[in-house]
Amino acid sequence: MTLFAASLAGVALLVGLAWALGFRGSPRLADEGEARALADTALYGFRADAVTLDPDRGGATLTGDGRRVRIDAMGDRWVVREA
């Protein structure tokens, strides 16, 4: 039983450390400018005409140049893909 309690305490300590270091959840887009910059960086030459942020700012849909681009959070990074 003591080994179980020590293991449980160790796991709780690691969870607390991860939380304290900032590993708390998915990233959020600050504004439309950040979404435009991410799309421009990932897709060379893409210029967005319209940007629609998700209500929770966990993603965005951009349109421009006859293309539609989707930005989504995956872990602590952004995934940019043509939709």
N, C-alpha and C positions, 0 to 999 in steps of 0.2 A: 504494500500500500504506500510506503514511503517513496518508492521509486516512481510510482504513478503520480504522486503529488509533486515530486521534483520535476518530472517531465512536463506536467501541466504548468508549473510555474515558469519553466524555461520557454515554453511556447508563448505564454502570456507576455513574458519579457520581450521576445522577438516581435510580437505583434505591436507592443507599445513602442519599441524602438523604430519600427517601420512607420508607424503613425507619426512619431515625433520628427522623423526625417522628411516628412511630406508626401509619403506614398498613401494618399487618402482617396484617390478616385480619378476619374477621367478628366482630361484637360477641357477647358472651356475657351471658346473663341471670345476675344475681347470686343471686337467690332467687325464691321464689314471690311475694313482695311486689312485686318489680319487675314481674313479669308481670301481676299484678293492676292495678298502677298504669298500665301501658301500655294494657291493655284498657279501663280506666275512662276514660282520657284520650281514646282513639280512638272509643269507643262510649259515648256519654253515657248514664248510668244503668245500665250493665251491672255486675252484681255477681256475681263468680265464686263458685260453691260448691266447686268442685274444680279444682285446678291440677296438670297433669302436665308436668314439665320434660323435654325431650329429654335423653338421657344426656350429650351434649356441651354442653348448655345453649345451643345455637344456636337454640332455639325452644321453644314450649310450646303445649299445648292446654288451654283453659279451658272449663268448662261451668257454666251458671247461667242462671236466668231462662228456662229452656226453650230456650236457645240454646247453640251450640257455637262457640267462637272459636279461631282459630289465629293464633299470633304466629311470624313467621319473620324471619330476618336477610336483608336485601338490601343488599349493599354495607356501608356503615357505619351503616345505619338499620334500623329495625324496621318490618315490614309487619303490620298487624292486620286480619284479615278474618273474617267469619262463615263457618263451614264448613258 
